[in-house]
């Protein structure tokens, strides 16, 4: 049995499938890391006994739900992309319907990502707000960035499904995270300098918290950069 296949459509579908395989593997790897940190966060929050525990626990669980939904959306895109490649060869006329399904899943994943990024920014904002002694003036600027990132992300998702819109979402998220990390780390560093005379235990705890803030910010920004670059790789879907 022989088939007549449009070379342009086949090459685009093949490239898309290759990129989706690589991206899905990366998403699964990052999800595994996320689950590890999620378990640690739940354990630490469960041991705390203060008024801020419940909002943080709720936000942590909600973010896990969105992260899991995004993972399944990504796997769904991979399955449909493989099926689309087969359809282009065996039944090119009906392949457009699958392409529409793939685009819808991609759009849904972007919406989930925007909402999850917003929830993450809120948690980081609350952390910064707490460390600065609940001083509203300090977090006023970052709060504007958080809201602006959400507005930019949702507006770009509604107006366009291009790679540029996806790239802008992660650029805004990285900038917001960087500002919050600098404010939080700066405050912790200041506290550490002032508490060196209180013994070894307290400054060491502050130093550990400072390391966590810097490391998490670095991982977040590096991941956001990778995602932004991957979006511009020529594939319509994205991480």
C-alpha positions as CSV (number, residue, x, y, z in Angstrom):
1,X,0.0,0.0,0.0
2,X,1.4,3.4,-1.0
3,X,0.5,6.9,0.4
4,X,0.9,10.4,-1.0
5,X,2.0,12.6,1.8
6,X,2.5,16.4,1.8
7,X,6.2,16.7,2.8
8,X,5.7,20.1,4.5
9,X,2.9,18.9,6.7
10,X,4.8,15.7,7.5
11,X,8.0,17.5,8.4
12,X,6.1,19.9,10.7
13,X,4.3,17.1,12.4
14,X,7.5,15.1,12.9
15,X,9.3,18.1,14.3
16,X,6.4,18.8,16.6
17,X,6.4,15.2,17.8
18,X,10.2,15.2,18.5
19,X,9.9,18.4,20.5
20,X,7.0,17.1,22.4
21,X,8.8,13.9,23.4
22,X,11.8,16.0,24.7
23,X,9.5,18.5,26.4
24,X,7.4,15.8,28.0
25,X,10.5,14.1,29.4
26,X,11.6,17.4,30.9
27,X,8.1,18.1,32.4
28,X,8.0,14.6,34.0
29,X,11.5,15.2,35.4
30,X,10.6,18.6,36.8
31,X,7.3,17.2,38.2
32,X,9.3,14.6,40.1
33,X,11.4,17.3,41.7
34,X,8.3,19.3,42.4
35,X,6.7,16.4,44.2
36,X,9.8,16.0,46.4
37,X,9.7,19.6,47.4
38,X,5.9,19.4,47.9
39,X,6.3,16.5,50.4
40,X,8.9,18.5,52.3
41,X,6.7,21.6,52.3
42,X,3.7,19.7,53.6
43,X,5.8,18.1,56.4
44,X,7.2,21.5,57.5
45,X,3.9,23.3,57.3
46,X,2.2,20.5,59.3
47,X,4.6,21.0,62.1
48,X,3.9,24.7,62.4
49,X,1.2,26.1,64.6
50,X,0.4,29.6,63.6
51,X,-2.3,31.6,61.6
52,X,-0.3,31.5,58.4
53,X,-0.2,27.7,58.1
54,X,-3.7,27.1,56.7
55,X,-3.4,29.5,53.7
56,X,0.1,28.1,52.8
57,X,-1.2,24.5,53.1
58,X,-4.1,25.3,50.9
59,X,-2.0,27.0,48.3
60,X,0.5,24.2,48.2
61,X,-2.2,21.6,47.6
62,X,-3.9,23.7,44.9
63,X,-0.5,24.2,43.1
64,X,0.0,20.4,43.1
65,X,-3.4,20.0,41.5
66,X,-2.6,22.5,38.8
67,X,0.9,21.0,38.2
68,X,-0.6,17.5,37.9
69,X,-3.3,18.8,35.5
70,X,-0.5,20.4,33.4
71,X,1.4,17.1,33.3
72,X,-1.6,15.2,32.0
73,X,-2.3,17.9,29.4
74,X,1.3,17.6,28.2
75,X,1.0,13.8,28.0
76,X,-2.3,14.2,26.1
77,X,-0.6,16.5,23.6
78,X,2.1,13.9,23.0
79,X,-0.4,11.2,22.4
80,X,-2.5,13.3,20.0
81,X,0.7,14.5,18.2
82,X,1.7,10.9,17.6
83,X,-1.8,10.1,16.3
84,X,-1.7,13.2,14.1
85,X,1.5,12.1,12.4
86,X,-0.1,8.8,11.6
87,X,-3.2,10.5,10.2
88,X,-1.2,12.8,8.0
89,X,0.2,9.6,6.3
90,X,-2.9,7.5,6.2
91,X,-5.8,9.9,6.3
92,X,-4.6,13.5,5.7
93,X,-8.2,14.9,5.1
94,X,-9.3,14.0,8.6
95,X,-6.0,15.1,10.3
96,X,-7.3,18.7,10.7
97,X,-9.6,17.6,13.5
98,X,-6.8,16.2,15.5
99,X,-4.7,19.3,14.9
100,X,-7.6,21.3,16.4
101,X,-7.7,19.1,19.4
102,X,-3.9,19.5,19.8
103,X,-4.2,23.3,19.7
104,X,-7.0,23.2,22.3
105,X,-4.9,21.2,24.7
106,X,-2.0,23.5,24.2
107,X,-4.2,26.5,25.0
108,X,-5.6,24.8,28.1
109,X,-2.1,24.0,29.3
110,X,-1.1,27.6,28.9
111,X,-4.1,28.8,30.9
112,X,-3.2,26.3,33.7
113,X,0.4,27.5,33.6
114,X,-0.7,31.1,34.0
115,X,-2.9,30.4,37.0
116,X,-0.2,28.1,38.6
117,X,2.4,30.8,38.1
118,X,0.1,33.3,39.8
119,X,-0.5,31.0,42.8
120,X,3.3,30.5,43.1
121,X,3.9,34.3,43.0
122,X,1.3,34.7,45.7
123,X,3.1,32.2,48.0
124,X,6.4,33.9,47.4
125,X,4.8,37.3,48.0
126,X,3.4,36.1,51.3
127,X,6.8,34.7,52.3
128,X,8.4,38.1,51.6
129,X,5.6,39.9,53.4
130,X,6.1,37.7,56.5
131,X,9.9,38.0,56.6
132,X,9.7,41.8,56.4
133,X,7.5,41.8,59.4
134,X,4.2,42.4,57.6
135,X,5.3,45.7,56.2
136,X,2.9,46.5,53.3
137,X,5.1,49.2,51.8
138,X,7.9,46.7,51.1
139,X,5.7,44.3,49.1
140,X,3.6,47.0,47.4
141,X,5.8,47.0,44.3
142,X,6.1,43.2,44.0
143,X,2.4,42.9,44.5
144,X,1.9,45.1,41.4
145,X,4.3,42.9,39.5
146,X,2.3,39.8,40.5
147,X,-1.0,41.2,39.4
148,X,0.6,42.6,36.2
149,X,2.0,39.2,35.4
150,X,-1.4,37.6,35.7
151,X,-3.1,40.3,33.6
152,X,-0.4,40.1,30.9
153,X,-0.5,36.3,30.9
154,X,-4.3,36.0,30.6
155,X,-4.5,38.8,28.0
156,X,-1.9,37.2,25.8
157,X,-3.6,33.8,26.1
158,X,-6.9,35.3,24.9
159,X,-5.5,37.4,22.1
160,X,-2.8,35.0,20.7
161,X,-1.7,31.4,20.9
162,X,1.7,32.1,19.4
163,X,5.1,31.3,20.9
164,X,5.6,35.0,21.6
165,X,2.7,35.0,24.1
166,X,4.0,31.9,25.9
167,X,7.5,33.4,26.1
168,X,6.3,36.6,27.6
169,X,4.5,34.8,30.4
170,X,7.6,33.1,31.6
171,X,9.7,36.3,31.2
172,X,7.2,38.1,33.5
173,X,7.2,35.2,36.0
174,X,11.0,35.2,36.1
175,X,11.2,38.9,36.7
176,X,8.6,38.8,39.5
177,X,10.4,35.9,41.1
178,X,13.7,37.6,40.9
179,X,12.5,40.8,42.6
180,X,10.8,38.8,45.4
181,X,13.9,36.6,45.9
182,X,16.2,39.7,46.1
183,X,13.9,41.3,48.7
184,X,13.6,38.2,50.8
185,X,17.3,37.2,50.6
186,X,18.3,40.8,51.4
187,X,16.1,40.8,54.5
188,X,17.4,37.4,55.7
189,X,21.0,38.6,55.2
190,X,20.3,41.7,57.2
191,X,18.8,39.6,60.0
192,X,21.7,37.2,60.0
193,X,24.2,40.0,60.4
194,X,22.3,41.5,63.4
195,X,21.9,38.1,65.1
196,X,25.4,36.8,65.1
197,X,25.7,37.6,68.8
198,X,22.8,35.4,69.7
199,X,24.7,32.2,69.5
200,X,25.4,29.8,66.7
201,X,22.0,28.1,66.3
202,X,19.9,31.1,65.2
203,X,22.3,32.5,62.6
204,X,22.7,29.0,61.2
205,X,19.0,28.7,60.8
206,X,18.9,32.1,59.0
207,X,21.8,31.0,56.8
208,X,19.9,27.8,55.8
209,X,16.8,29.8,55.0
210,X,18.9,32.2,52.9
211,X,20.3,29.2,51.0
212,X,16.9,27.9,50.3
213,X,15.6,31.2,49.0
214,X,18.6,31.7,46.7
215,X,18.5,28.1,45.4
216,X,14.8,28.0,44.8
217,X,15.0,31.4,43.0
218,X,17.8,30.1,40.8
219,X,16.0,27.0,39.9
220,X,12.8,28.9,39.1
221,X,14.6,31.5,36.9
222,X,16.6,28.8,35.1
223,X,13.5,26.8,34.5
224,X,11.6,29.8,33.3
225,X,14.4,30.6,30.9
226,X,14.5,27.1,29.5
227,X,10.7,27.2,29.0
228,X,10.9,30.6,27.3
229,X,13.6,29.4,24.9
230,X,11.9,26.1,24.2
231,X,8.7,27.9,23.2
232,X,10.6,29.7,20.5
233,X,12.0,26.5,19.1
234,X,9.6,26.4,16.2
235,X,7.0,24.2,17.7
236,X,3.4,25.4,18.3
237,X,3.2,23.6,21.6
238,X,5.3,24.5,24.5
239,X,6.5,23.5,28.0
